[in-house]
Amino acid sequence: MAGPVDKAPDMLENYLPILIFITLAVIIGGVVVGLGFVLGAHKPDSQKVSPYECGFEVFEDTRMKFDVRYYLVAILFIIFDLEIAFLFPWAVVLEDVGMVGFWAMVLFLGILVVGFIYEWVKGALEWE
């Protein structure tokens, strides 16, 4: 009578190709990065090490402070982007989740719309 302990070597054999693949990927990646480091040109000059902003010379300190509204708009974008990410899988399984899933998503979207209206009224979307 064979127990679970007897089947362990067979299960480990199934993972051998994965282990070989990961090992080869790490070795090849390391070799390519190492070759790039060894064979790459290392001739820094003032032009290469200077700060670069969108094709024109830097006109202020690169460590200047950003307006808080920039971060607020970025966070709002992430929130509404995640909303769309939740809509795709929900739309795929809409028939399986039925009316309960439909009304749960309506509630979710309603909360997001209320938050969006609040941000709009507060002026968070205004850019000066």
N, CA, C and O atoms as a printed pandas DataFrame, in Angstrom:
     atom_number atom_name residue_name chain_id  residue_number  x_coord  y_coord  z_coord
0              1         N          MET        A               1    0.843   -1.162    0.000
1              2        CA          MET        A               1    0.000    0.000    0.000
2              3         C          MET        A               1    0.901    1.242    0.000
3              4         O          MET        A               1    1.735    1.422    0.887
4              5         N          ALA        A               2    0.712    2.087   -1.011
5              6        CA          ALA        A               2    1.544    3.272   -1.155
6              7         C          ALA        A               2    0.856    4.460   -0.498
7              8         O          ALA        A               2   -0.317    4.732   -0.754
8              9         N          GLY        A               3    1.592    5.159    0.344
9             10        CA          GLY        A               3    1.053    6.328    1.036
10            11         C          GLY        A               3    1.486    7.607    0.343
11            12         O          GLY        A               3    2.146    7.568   -0.695
12            13         N          PRO        A               4    1.113    8.734    0.917
13            14        CA          PRO        A               4    1.482   10.026    0.314
14            15         C          PRO        A               4    2.982   10.265    0.275
15            16         O          PRO        A               4    3.477   10.999   -0.580
16            17         N          VAL        A               5    3.703    9.647    1.197
17            18        CA          VAL        A               5    5.149    9.828    1.230
18            19         C          VAL        A               5    5.794    9.172    0.017
19            20         O          VAL        A               5    6.791    9.677   -0.500
20            21         N          ASP        A               6    5.240    8.055   -0.443
21            22        CA          ASP        A               6    5.803    7.349   -1.590
22            23         C          ASP        A               6    5.612    8.133   -2.887
23            24         O          ASP        A               6    6.394    7.959   -3.821
24            25         N          LYS        A               7    4.603    8.982   -2.968
25            26        CA          LYS        A               7    4.330    9.728   -4.189
26            27         C          LYS        A               7    5.117   11.038   -4.258
27            28         O          LYS        A               7    5.116   11.692   -5.301
28            29         N          ALA        A               8    5.778   11.431   -3.189
29            30        CA          ALA        A               8    6.503   12.703   -3.151
30            31         C          ALA        A               8    7.585   12.794   -4.227
31            32         O          ALA        A               8    7.683   13.837   -4.873
32            33         N          PRO        A               9    8.405   11.760   -4.459
33            34        CA          PRO        A               9    9.417   11.876   -5.512
34            35         C          PRO        A               9    8.801   12.076   -6.892
35            36         O          PRO        A               9    9.381   12.777   -7.720
36            37         N          ASP        A              10    7.642   11.479   -7.160
37            38        CA          ASP        A              10    7.007   11.654   -8.459
38            39         C          ASP        A              10    6.542   13.095   -8.641
39            40         O          ASP        A              10    6.650   13.648   -9.736
40            41         N          MET        A              11    6.030   13.701   -7.585
41            42        CA          MET        A              11    5.561   15.077   -7.676
42            43         C          MET        A              11    6.735   16.032   -7.872
43            44         O          MET        A              11    6.615   17.025   -8.589
44            45         N          LEU        A              12    7.871   15.735   -7.238
45            46        CA          LEU        A              12    9.041   16.593   -7.396
46            47         C          LEU        A              12    9.593   16.525   -8.811
47            48         O          LEU        A              12   10.160   17.506   -9.293
48            49         N          GLU        A              13    9.442   15.400   -9.485
49            50        CA          GLU        A              13    9.912   15.269  -10.862
50            51         C          GLU        A              13    9.124   16.193  -11.791
51            52         O          GLU        A              13    9.652   16.629  -12.814
52            53         N          ASN        A              14    7.884   16.493  -11.457
53            54        CA          ASN        A              14    7.079   17.392  -12.284
54            55         C          ASN        A              14    7.596   18.820  -12.224
55            56         O          ASN        A              14    7.385   19.589  -13.162
56            57         N          TYR        A              15    8.263   19.187  -11.149
57            58        CA          TYR        A              15    8.771   20.544  -10.990
58            59         C          TYR        A              15   10.189   20.709  -11.520
59            60         O          TYR        A              15   10.689   21.833  -11.563
60            61         N          LEU        A              16   10.841   19.650  -11.916
61            62        CA          LEU        A              16   12.215   19.729  -12.418
62            63         C          LEU        A              16   12.329   20.619  -13.653
63            64         O          LEU        A              16   13.250   21.435  -13.698
64            65         N          PRO        A              17   11.453   20.520  -14.663
65            66        CA          PRO        A              17   11.574   21.434  -15.818
66            67         C          PRO        A              17   11.426   22.900  -15.422
67            68         O          PRO        A              17   12.088   23.764  -15.997
68            69         N          ILE        A              18   10.577   23.185  -14.460
69            70        CA          ILE        A              18   10.400   24.570  -14.009
70            71         C          ILE        A              18   11.677   25.055  -13.331
71            72         O          ILE        A              18   12.115   26.180  -13.573
72            73         N          LEU        A              19   12.271   24.229  -12.495
73            74        CA          LEU        A              19   13.517   24.589  -11.832
74            75         C          LEU        A              19   14.631   24.825  -12.847
75            76         O          LEU        A              19   15.403   25.773  -12.709
76            77         N          ILE        A              20   14.719   23.974  -13.861
77            78        CA          ILE        A              20   15.731   24.139  -14.905
78            79         C          ILE        A              20   15.494   25.445  -15.659
79            80         O          ILE        A              20   16.437   26.187  -15.930
80            81         N          PHE        A              21   14.226   25.727  -16.001
81            82        CA          PHE        A              21   13.887   26.958  -16.724
82            83         C          PHE        A              21   14.263   28.200  -15.925
83            84         O          PHE        A              21   14.860   29.129  -16.469
84            85         N          ILE        A              22   13.921   28.225  -14.643
85            86        CA          ILE        A              22   14.244   29.375  -13.800
86            87         C          ILE        A              22   15.753   29.533  -13.667
87            88         O          ILE        A              22   16.263   30.652  -13.728
88            89         N          THR        A              23   16.469   28.440  -13.488
89            90        CA          THR        A              23   17.921   28.492  -13.361
90            91         C          THR        A              23   18.562   29.045  -14.631
91            92         O          THR        A              23   19.439   29.906  -14.565
92            93         N          LEU        A              24   18.117   28.542  -15.795
93            94        CA          LEU        A              24   18.663   29.043  -17.057
94            95         C          LEU        A              24   18.321   30.518  -17.262
95            96         O          LEU        A              24   19.156   31.277  -17.754
96            97         N          ALA        A              25   17.118   30.934  -16.895
97            98        CA          ALA        A              25   16.731   32.336  -17.051
98            99         C          ALA        A              25   17.607   33.236  -16.193
99           100         O          ALA        A              25   18.039   34.293  -16.654
100          101         N          VAL        A              26   17.875   32.837  -14.957
101          102        CA          VAL        A              26   18.721   33.636  -14.080
102          103         C          VAL        A              26   20.156   33.691  -14.609
103          104         O          VAL        A              26   20.789   34.746  -14.581
104          105         N          ILE        A              27   20.661   32.575  -15.081
105          106        CA          ILE        A              27   22.038   32.534  -15.604
106          107         C          ILE        A              27   22.157   33.391  -16.858
107          108         O          ILE        A              27   23.076   34.202  -16.966
108          109         N          ILE        A              28   21.233   33.221  -17.812
109          110        CA          ILE        A              28   21.294   33.988  -19.064
110          111         C          ILE        A              28   21.110   35.481  -18.777
111          112         O          ILE        A              28   21.812   36.312  -19.354
112          113         N          GLY        A              29   20.176   35.822  -17.895
113          114        CA          GLY        A              29   19.981   37.223  -17.529
114          115         C          GLY        A              29   21.216   37.821  -16.891
115          116         O          GLY        A              29   21.598   38.950  -17.201
116          117         N          GLY        A              30   21.838   37.073  -16.008
117          118        CA          GLY        A              30   23.058   37.552  -15.360
118          119         C          GLY        A              30   24.203   37.725  -16.343
119          120         O          GLY        A              30   24.966   38.687  -16.253
120          121         N          VAL        A              31   24.323   36.792  -17.284
121          122        CA          VAL        A              31   25.390   36.892  -18.288
122          123         C          VAL        A              31   25.171   38.120  -19.170
123          124         O          VAL        A              31   26.118   38.851  -19.459
124          125         N          VAL        A              32   23.921   38.352  -19.602
125          126        CA          VAL        A              32   23.651   39.497  -20.481
126          127         C          VAL        A              32   23.893   40.819  -19.750
127          128         O          VAL        A              32   24.474   41.741  -20.324
128          129         N          VAL        A              33   23.462   40.923  -18.513
129          130        CA          VAL        A              33   23.695   42.150  -17.743
130          131         C          VAL        A              33   25.194   42.322  -17.494
131          132         O          VAL        A              33   25.714   43.432  -17.608
132          133         N          GLY        A              34   25.875   41.264  -17.163
133          134        CA          GLY        A              34   27.321   41.345  -16.938
134          135         C          GLY        A              34   28.078   41.753  -18.184
135          136         O          GLY        A              34   29.001   42.564  -18.110
136          137         N          LEU        A              35   27.695   41.192  -19.351
137          138        CA          LEU        A              35   28.346   41.586  -20.598
138          139         C          LEU        A              35   28.094   43.058  -20.923
139          140         O          LEU        A              35   28.993   43.760  -21.386
140          141         N          GLY        A              36   26.889   43.511  -20.681
141          142        CA          GLY        A              36   26.588   44.922  -20.917
142          143         C          GLY        A              36   27.410   45.817  -20.027
143          144         O          GLY        A              36   27.860   46.877  -20.462
144          145         N          PHE        A              37   27.614   45.415  -18.792
145          146        CA          PHE        A              37   28.410   46.216  -17.862
146          147         C          PHE        A              37   29.887   46.199  -18.250
147          148         O          PHE        A              37   30.553   47.234  -18.215
148          149         N          VAL        A              38   30.396   45.023  -18.619
149          150        CA          VAL        A              38   31.822   44.897  -18.938
150          151         C          VAL        A              38   32.147   45.527  -20.289
151          152         O          VAL        A              38   33.153   46.227  -20.413
152          153         N          LEU        A              39   31.313   45.291  -21.302
153          154        CA          LEU        A              39   31.618   45.761  -22.650
154          155         C          LEU        A              39   31.097   47.168  -22.945
155          156         O          LEU        A              39   31.478   47.763  -23.953
156          157         N          GLY        A              40   30.236   47.708  -22.085
157          158        CA          GLY        A              40   29.662   49.032  -22.322
158          159         C          GLY        A              40   30.679   50.143  -22.130
159          160         O          GLY        A              40   31.628   50.018  -21.357
160          161         N          ALA        A              41   30.458   51.232  -22.853
161          162        CA          ALA        A              41   31.354   52.387  -22.752
162          163         C          ALA        A              41   31.074   53.134  -21.455
163          164         O          ALA        A              41   29.920   53.361  -21.093
164          165         N          HIS        A              42   32.139   53.509  -20.766
165          166        CA          HIS        A              42   32.030   54.259  -19.519
166          167         C          HIS        A              42   32.790   55.571  -19.676
167          168         O          HIS        A              42   33.879   55.738  -19.127
168          169         N          LYS        A              43   32.202   56.507  -20.435
169          170        CA          LYS        A              43   32.849   57.791  -20.660
170          171         C          LYS        A              43   31.875   58.911  -20.295
171          172         O          LYS        A              43   31.351   59.589  -21.179
172          173         N          PRO        A              44   31.631   59.106  -19.004
173          174        CA          PRO        A              44   30.700   60.182  -18.640
174          175         C          PRO        A              44   31.306   61.551  -18.884
175          176         O          PRO        A              44   32.488   61.770  -18.621
176          177         N          ASP        A              45   30.493   62.473  -19.389
177          178        CA          ASP        A              45   30.917   63.859  -19.516
178          179         C          ASP        A              45   29.798   64.743  -18.950
179          180         O          ASP        A              45   28.761   64.245  -18.512
180          181         N          SER        A              46   30.021   66.034  -18.967
181          182        CA          SER        A              46   29.047   66.932  -18.337
182          183         C          SER        A              46   27.693   66.874  -19.035
183          184         O          SER        A              46   26.663   67.065  -18.390
184          185         N          GLN        A              47   27.676   66.617  -20.323
185          186        CA          GLN        A              47   26.411   66.552  -21.061
186          187         C          GLN        A              47   25.616   65.298  -20.680
187          188         O          GLN        A              47   24.394   65.358  -20.552
188          189         N          LYS        A              48   26.299   64.167  -20.498
189          190        CA          LYS        A              48   25.610   62.919  -20.179
190          191         C          LYS        A              48   25.081   62.885  -18.750
191          192         O          LYS        A              48   24.033   62.287  -18.503
192          193         N          VAL        A              49   25.763   63.496  -17.823
193          194        CA          VAL        A              49   25.344   63.426  -16.427
194          195         C          VAL        A              49   24.470   64.606  -15.999
195          196         O          VAL        A              49   24.072   64.691  -14.837
196          197         N          SER        A              50   24.170   65.519  -16.932
197          198        CA          SER        A              50   23.324   66.663  -16.580
198          199         C          SER        A              50   21.850   66.246  -16.563
199          200         O          SER        A              50   21.462   65.327  -17.283
200          201         N          PRO        A              51   21.026   66.915  -15.745
201          202        CA          PRO        A              51   19.598   66.599  -15.716
202          203         C          PRO        A              51   18.955   66.927  -17.057
203          204         O          PRO        A              51   19.342   67.878  -17.736
204          205         N          TYR        A              52   17.972   66.124  -17.419
205          206        CA          TYR        A              52   17.310   66.275  -18.707
206          207         C          TYR        A              52   15.804   66.278  -18.484
207          208         O          TYR        A              52   15.269   65.373  -17.843
208          209         N          GLU        A              53   15.115   67.294  -19.011
209          210        CA          GLU        A              53   13.666   67.376  -18.851
210          211         C          GLU        A              53   13.011   67.631  -20.190
211          212         O          GLU        A              53   13.018   68.764  -20.671
212          213         N          CYS        A              54   12.458   66.627  -20.790
213          214        CA          CYS        A              54   11.577   66.744  -21.956
214          215         C          CYS        A              54   12.188   67.525  -23.114
215          216         O          CYS        A              54   11.460   68.239  -23.804
216          217         N          GLY        A              55   13.456   67.423  -23.351
217          218        CA          GLY        A              55   14.058   68.020  -24.519
218          219         C          GLY        A              55   14.564   69.435  -24.369
219          220         O          GLY        A              55   15.082   69.997  -25.333
220          221         N          PHE        A              56   14.436   70.031  -23.207
221          222        CA          PHE        A              56   14.963   71.383  -23.037
222          223         C          PHE        A              56   15.763   71.457  -21.751
223          224         O          PHE        A              56   15.659   70.592  -20.881
224          225         N          GLU        A              57   16.554   72.496  -21.650
225          226        CA          GLU        A              57   17.422   72.656  -20.490
226          227         C          GLU        A              57   16.610   72.857  -19.218
227          228         O          GLU        A              57   15.504   73.397  -19.250
228          229         N          VAL        A              58   17.165   72.423  -18.122
229          230        CA          VAL        A              58   16.507   72.560  -16.835
230          231         C          VAL        A              58   16.469   74.036  -16.467
231          232         O          VAL        A              58   17.484   74.728  -16.547
232          233         N          PHE        A              59   15.298   74.518  -16.065
233          234        CA          PHE        A              59   15.189   75.929  -15.710
234          235         C          PHE        A              59   15.010   76.146  -14.223
235          236         O          PHE        A              59   15.061   77.287  -13.763
236          237         N          GLU        A              60   14.802   75.091  -13.458
237          238        CA          GLU        A              60   14.701   75.184  -12.001
238          239         C          GLU        A              60   15.423   74.000  -11.391
239          240         O          GLU        A              60   15.950   73.135  -12.090
240          241         N          ASP        A              61   15.434   73.986  -10.073
241          242        CA          ASP        A              61   16.016   72.860   -9.358
242          243         C          ASP        A              61   15.174   71.616   -9.625
243          244         O          ASP        A              61   13.945   71.677   -9.594
244          245         N          THR        A              62   15.819   70.513   -9.881
245          246        CA          THR        A              62   15.088   69.283  -10.179
246          247         C          THR        A              62   14.369   68.726   -8.960
247          248         O          THR        A              62   13.541   67.825   -9.096
248          249         N          ARG        A              63   14.663   69.236   -7.786
249          250        CA          ARG        A              63   13.994   68.771   -6.575
250          251         C          ARG        A              63   12.934   69.761   -6.112
251          252         O          ARG        A              63   12.680   69.896   -4.915
252          253         N          MET        A              64   12.312   70.458   -7.073
253          254        CA          MET        A              64   11.294   71.426   -6.704
254          255         C          MET        A              64   10.040   70.715   -6.206
255          256         O          MET        A              64    9.817   69.546   -6.520
256          257         N          LYS        A              65    9.236   71.414   -5.441
257          258        CA          LYS        A              65    8.012   70.839   -4.883
258          259         C          LYS        A              65    6.902   70.912   -5.911
259          260         O          LYS        A              65    6.763   71.898   -6.635
260          261         N          PHE        A              66    6.105   69.838   -5.960
261          262        CA          PHE        A              66    4.948   69.799   -6.832
262          263         C          PHE        A              66    3.726   70.268   -6.059
263          264         O          PHE        A              66    3.657   70.131   -4.838
264          265         N          ASP        A              67    2.783   70.813   -6.774
265          266        CA          ASP        A              67    1.528   71.217   -6.169
266          267         C          ASP        A              67    0.772   69.969   -5.714
267          268         O          ASP        A              67    0.826   68.932   -6.375
268          269         N          VAL        A              68    0.078   70.069   -4.602
269          270        CA          VAL        A              68   -0.666   68.936   -4.054
270          271         C          VAL        A              68   -1.733   68.476   -5.033
271          272         O          VAL        A              68   -2.063   67.291   -5.078
272          273         N          ARG        A              69   -2.277   69.401   -5.819
273          274        CA          ARG        A              69   -3.326   69.029   -6.774
274          275         C          ARG        A              69   -2.833   68.019   -7.803
275          276         O          ARG        A              69   -3.614   67.212   -8.306
276          277         N          TYR        A              70   -1.550   68.059   -8.115
277          278        CA          TYR        A              70   -0.998   67.070   -9.041
278          279         C          TYR        A              70   -1.174   65.663   -8.476
279          280         O          TYR        A              70   -1.601   64.754   -9.188
280          281         N          TYR        A              71   -0.850   65.487   -7.215
281          282        CA          TYR        A              71   -0.994   64.175   -6.590
282          283         C          TYR        A              71   -2.455   63.795   -6.442
283          284         O          TYR        A              71   -2.803   62.622   -6.575
284          285         N          LEU        A              72   -3.311   64.761   -6.171
285          286        CA          LEU        A              72   -4.738   64.486   -6.045
286          287         C          LEU        A              72   -5.314   63.989   -7.359
287          288         O          LEU        A              72   -6.084   63.028   -7.374
288          289         N          VAL        A              73   -4.952   64.625   -8.453
289          290        CA          VAL        A              73   -5.421   64.172   -9.758
290          291         C          VAL        A              73   -4.864   62.784  -10.072
291          292         O          VAL        A              73   -5.568   61.955  -10.648
292          293         N          ALA        A              74   -3.621   62.524   -9.703
293          294        CA          ALA        A              74   -3.029   61.210   -9.936
294          295         C          ALA        A              74   -3.761   60.134   -9.140
295          296         O          ALA        A              74   -4.015   59.049   -9.662
296          297         N          ILE        A              75   -4.097   60.415   -7.900
297          298        CA          ILE        A              75   -4.826   59.445   -7.078
298          299         C          ILE        A              75   -6.222   59.217   -7.633
299          300         O          ILE        A              75   -6.702   58.083   -7.669
300          301         N          LEU        A              76   -6.876   60.287   -8.066
301          302        CA          LEU        A              76   -8.202   60.133   -8.666
302          303         C          LEU        A              76   -8.133   59.284   -9.922
303          304         O          LEU        A              76   -9.010   58.453  -10.160
304          305         N          PHE        A              77   -7.097   59.485  -10.728
305          306        CA          PHE        A              77   -6.934   58.661  -11.922
306          307         C          PHE        A              77   -6.785   57.193  -11.561
307          308         O          PHE        A              77   -7.398   56.332  -12.191
308          309         N          ILE        A              78   -5.978   56.904  -10.555
309          310        CA          ILE        A              78   -5.779   55.512  -10.138
310          311         C          ILE        A              78   -7.085   54.903   -9.643
311          312         O          ILE        A              78   -7.393   53.753   -9.956
312          313         N          ILE        A              79   -7.854   55.667   -8.872
313          314        CA          ILE        A              79   -9.121   55.149   -8.351
314          315         C          ILE        A              79  -10.060   54.781   -9.492
315          316         O          ILE        A              79  -10.632   53.691   -9.494
316          317         N          PHE        A              80  -10.225   55.673  -10.456
317          318        CA          PHE        A              80  -11.161   55.398  -11.544
318          319         C          PHE        A              80  -10.595   54.381  -12.524
319          320         O          PHE        A              80  -11.356   53.701  -13.213
320          321         N          ASP        A              81   -9.300   54.269  -12.596
321          322        CA          ASP        A              81   -8.696   53.217  -13.404
322          323         C          ASP        A              81   -8.963   51.849  -12.775
323          324         O          ASP        A              81   -9.246   50.885  -13.485
324          325         N          LEU        A              82   -8.874   51.764  -11.463
325          326        CA          LEU        A              82   -9.192   50.504  -10.792
326          327         C          LEU        A              82  -10.669   50.166  -10.910
327          328         O          LEU        A              82  -11.039   48.992  -10.946
328          329         N          GLU        A              83  -11.502   51.177  -10.970
329          330        CA          GLU        A              83  -12.925   50.922  -11.175
330          331         C          GLU        A              83  -13.133   50.181  -12.490
331          332         O          GLU        A              83  -13.895   49.216  -12.545
332          333         N          ILE        A              84  -12.477   50.615  -13.520
333          334        CA          ILE        A              84  -12.598   49.954  -14.820
334          335         C          ILE        A              84  -12.029   48.537  -14.741
335          336         O          ILE        A              84  -12.563   47.621  -15.367
336          337         N          ALA        A              85  -10.963   48.353  -13.984
337          338        CA          ALA        A              85  -10.383   47.017  -13.840
338          339         C          ALA        A              85  -11.366   46.062  -13.163
339          340         O          ALA        A              85  -11.354   44.864  -13.448
340          341         N          PHE        A              86  -12.225   46.579  -12.265
341          342        CA          PHE        A              86  -13.235   45.733  -11.639
342          343         C          PHE        A              86  -14.417   45.478  -12.571
343          344         O          PHE        A              86  -15.105   44.469  -12.423
344          345         N          LEU        A              87  -14.662   46.359  -13.512
345          346        CA          LEU        A              87  -15.810   46.192  -14.403
346          347         C          LEU        A              87  -15.616   45.059  -15.410
347          348         O          LEU        A              87  -16.581   44.374  -15.749
348          349         N          PHE        A              88  -14.410   44.850  -15.889
349          350        CA          PHE        A              88  -14.193   43.820  -16.903
350          351         C          PHE        A              88  -14.512   42.410  -16.401
351          352         O          PHE        A              88  -15.292   41.712  -17.049
352          353         N          PRO        A              89  -13.944   41.957  -15.276
353          354        CA          PRO        A              89  -14.292   40.605  -14.830
354          355         C          PRO        A              89  -15.765   40.496  -14.435
355          356         O          PRO        A              89  -16.377   39.443  -14.614
356          357         N          TRP        A              90  -16.334   41.569  -13.904
357          358        CA          TRP        A              90  -17.747   41.550  -13.541
358          359         C          TRP        A              90  -18.606   41.358  -14.780
359          360         O          TRP        A              90  -19.579   40.604  -14.746
360          361         N          ALA        A              91  -18.263   42.026  -15.871
361          362        CA          ALA        A              91  -19.037   41.903  -17.099
362          363         C          ALA        A              91  -18.946   40.495  -17.674
363          364         O          ALA        A              91  -19.902   40.011  -18.279
364          365         N          VAL        A              92  -17.818   39.842  -17.494
365          366        CA          VAL        A              92  -17.650   38.483  -18.020
366          367         C          VAL        A              92  -18.528   37.488  -17.267
367          368         O          VAL        A              92  -19.088   36.577  -17.877
368          369         N          VAL        A              93  -18.655   37.648  -15.960
369          370        CA          VAL        A              93  -19.411   36.674  -15.155
370          371         C          VAL        A              93  -20.782   37.203  -14.746
371          372         O          VAL        A              93  -21.364   36.719  -13.775
372          373         N          LEU        A              94  -21.302   38.185  -15.469
373          374        CA          LEU        A              94  -22.572   38.793  -15.088
374          375         C          LEU        A              94  -23.706   37.778  -15.041
375          376         O          LEU        A              94  -24.542   37.834  -14.140
376          377         N          GLU        A              95  -23.750   36.858  -15.987
377          378        CA          GLU        A              95  -24.813   35.846  -15.980
378          379         C          GLU        A              95  -24.697   34.917  -14.779
379          380         O          GLU        A              95  -25.711   34.460  -14.252
380          381         N          ASP        A              96  -23.483   34.635  -14.345
381          382        CA          ASP        A              96  -23.292   33.717  -13.219
382          383         C          ASP        A              96  -23.622   34.368  -11.879
383          384         O          ASP        A              96  -24.130   33.691  -10.986
384          385         N          VAL        A              97  -23.351   35.646  -11.716
385          386        CA          VAL        A              97  -23.590   36.297  -10.430
386          387         C          VAL        A              97  -25.026   36.751  -10.269
387          388         O          VAL        A              97  -25.470   37.003   -9.149
388          389         N          GLY        A              98  -25.756   36.860  -11.356
389          390        CA          GLY        A              98  -27.181   37.172  -11.288
390          391         C          GLY        A              98  -27.470   38.587  -10.817
391          392         O          GLY        A              98  -26.636   39.486  -10.925
392          393         N          MET        A              99  -28.672   38.755  -10.293
393          394        CA          MET        A              99  -29.133   40.083   -9.875
394          395         C          MET        A              99  -28.388   40.592   -8.636
395          396         O          MET        A              99  -28.193   41.797   -8.475
396          397         N          VAL        A             100  -27.978   39.678   -7.773
397          398        CA          VAL        A             100  -27.222   40.105   -6.582
398          399         C          VAL        A             100  -25.909   40.763   -7.009
399          400         O          VAL        A             100  -25.540   41.814   -6.486
400          401         N          GLY        A             101  -25.215   40.152   -7.947
401          402        CA          GLY        A             101  -23.971   40.728   -8.454
402          403         C          GLY        A             101  -24.207   42.024   -9.202
403          404         O          GLY        A             101  -23.397   42.948   -9.127
404          405         N          PHE        A             102  -25.328   42.096   -9.933
405          406        CA          PHE        A             102  -25.658   43.312  -10.659
406          407         C          PHE        A             102  -25.876   44.469   -9.695
407          408         O          PHE        A             102  -25.315   45.549   -9.885
408          409         N          TRP        A             103  -26.695   44.251   -8.652
409          410        CA          TRP        A             103  -26.991   45.332   -7.718
410          411         C          TRP        A             103  -25.783   45.688   -6.850
411          412         O          TRP        A             103  -25.637   46.836   -6.430
412          413         N          ALA        A             104  -24.923   44.711   -6.582
413          414        CA          ALA        A             104  -23.690   45.015   -5.852
414          415         C          ALA        A             104  -22.801   45.953   -6.684
415          416         O          ALA        A             104  -22.200   46.881   -6.144
416          417         N          MET        A             105  -22.721   45.710   -7.987
417          418        CA          MET        A             105  -21.922   46.576   -8.848
418          419         C          MET        A             105  -22.583   47.950   -8.996
419          420         O          MET        A             105  -21.889   48.965   -9.066
420          421         N          VAL        A             106  -23.919   47.988   -9.043
421          422        CA          VAL        A             106  -24.609   49.277   -9.101
422          423         C          VAL        A             106  -24.289   50.078   -7.838
423          424         O          VAL        A             106  -24.040   51.281   -7.917
424          425         N          LEU        A             107  -24.293   49.429   -6.686
425          426        CA          LEU        A             107  -23.945   50.113   -5.433
426          427         C          LEU        A             107  -22.494   50.607   -5.480
427          428         O          LEU        A             107  -22.209   51.740   -5.090
428          429         N          PHE        A             108  -21.594   49.769   -5.951
429          430        CA          PHE        A             108  -20.183   50.135   -6.064
430          431         C          PHE        A             108  -20.005   51.351   -6.973
431          432         O          PHE        A             108  -19.297   52.295   -6.622
432          433         N          LEU        A             109  -20.644   51.325   -8.131
433          434        CA          LEU        A             109  -20.545   52.442   -9.059
434          435         C          LEU        A             109  -21.210   53.696   -8.495
435          436         O          LEU        A             109  -20.738   54.810   -8.718
436          437         N          GLY        A             110  -22.300   53.509   -7.770
437          438        CA          GLY        A             110  -22.969   54.654   -7.146
438          439         C          GLY        A             110  -22.069   55.348   -6.139
439          440         O          GLY        A             110  -22.008   56.577   -6.103
440          441         N          ILE        A             111  -21.373   54.575   -5.324
441          442        CA          ILE        A             111  -20.442   55.156   -4.350
442          443         C          ILE        A             111  -19.328   55.913   -5.062
443          444         O          ILE        A             111  -18.935   56.997   -4.632
444          445         N          LEU        A             112  -18.821   55.342   -6.150
445          446        CA          LEU        A             112  -17.766   56.023   -6.898
446          447         C          LEU        A             112  -18.281   57.299   -7.560
447          448         O          LEU        A             112  -17.562   58.296   -7.623
448          449         N          VAL        A             113  -19.503   57.277   -8.046
449          450        CA          VAL        A             113  -20.069   58.478   -8.663
450          451         C          VAL        A             113  -20.260   59.572   -7.612
451          452         O          VAL        A             113  -19.988   60.743   -7.878
452          453         N          VAL        A             114  -20.724   59.197   -6.425
453          454        CA          VAL        A             114  -20.873   60.182   -5.352
454          455         C          VAL        A             114  -19.509   60.778   -5.000
455          456         O          VAL        A             114  -19.401   61.987   -4.794
456          457         N          GLY        A             115  -18.475   59.950   -4.930
457          458        CA          GLY        A             115  -17.127   60.453   -4.661
458          459         C          GLY        A             115  -16.630   61.358   -5.775
459          460         O          GLY        A             115  -15.983   62.373   -5.516
460          461         N          PHE        A             116  -16.929   60.995   -7.004
461          462        CA          PHE        A             116  -16.523   61.821   -8.139
462          463         C          PHE        A             116  -17.219   63.179   -8.106
463          464         O          PHE        A             116  -16.583   64.209   -8.333
464          465         N          ILE        A             117  -18.508   63.185   -7.826
465          466        CA          ILE        A             117  -19.249   64.449   -7.734
466          467         C          ILE        A             117  -18.702   65.302   -6.593
467          468         O          ILE        A             117  -18.569   66.518   -6.737
468          469         N          TYR        A             118  -18.388   64.682   -5.476
469          470        CA          TYR        A             118  -17.813   65.416   -4.344
470          471         C          TYR        A             118  -16.497   66.083   -4.746
471          472         O          TYR        A             118  -16.277   67.259   -4.456
472          473         N          GLU        A             119  -15.627   65.328   -5.411
473          474        CA          GLU        A             119  -14.340   65.887   -5.847
474          475         C          GLU        A             119  -14.548   67.005   -6.861
475          476         O          GLU        A             119  -13.813   67.992   -6.856
476          477         N          TRP        A             120  -15.532   66.859   -7.720
477          478        CA          TRP        A             120  -15.816   67.874   -8.721
478          479         C          TRP        A             120  -16.288   69.169   -8.060
479          480         O          TRP        A             120  -15.841   70.259   -8.413
480          481         N          VAL        A             121  -17.212   69.028   -7.082
481          482        CA          VAL        A             121  -17.733   70.204   -6.379
482          483         C          VAL        A             121  -16.626   70.890   -5.577
483          484         O          VAL        A             121  -16.586   72.119   -5.513
484          485         N          LYS        A             122  -15.728   70.113   -4.965
485          486        CA          LYS        A             122  -14.638   70.678   -4.184
486          487         C          LYS        A             122  -13.570   71.337   -5.053
487          488         O          LYS        A             122  -12.715   72.058   -4.538
488          489         N          GLY        A             123  -13.610   71.099   -6.358
489          490        CA          GLY        A             123  -12.646   71.716   -7.266
490          491         C          GLY        A             123  -11.363   70.942   -7.425
491          492         O          GLY        A             123  -10.362   71.498   -7.875
492          493         N          ALA        A             124  -11.365   69.679   -7.071
493          494        CA          ALA        A             124  -10.137   68.880   -7.180
494          495         C          ALA        A             124   -9.746   68.636   -8.619
495          496         O          ALA        A             124   -8.582   68.347   -8.901
496          497         N          LEU        A             125  -10.691   68.744   -9.539
497          498        CA          LEU        A             125  -10.389   68.484  -10.943
498          499         C          LEU        A             125  -10.021   69.758  -11.707
499          500         O          LEU        A             125   -9.698   69.694  -12.893
500          501         N          GLU        A             126  -10.067   70.895  -11.048
501          502        CA          GLU        A             126   -9.699   72.157  -11.684
502          503         C          GLU        A             126   -8.172   72.273  -11.733
503          504         O          GLU        A             126   -7.487   72.025  -10.741
504          505         N          TRP        A             127   -7.669   72.642  -12.864
505          506        CA          TRP        A             127   -6.232   72.797  -13.032
506          507         C          TRP        A             127   -5.950   74.233  -13.433
507          508         O          TRP        A             127   -6.485   74.713  -14.432
508          509         N          GLU        A             128   -5.125   74.919  -12.674
509          510        CA          GLU        A             128   -4.851   76.342  -12.935
510          511         C          GLU        A             128   -3.697   76.523  -13.870
511          512         O          GLU        A             128   -3.335   77.654  -14.194
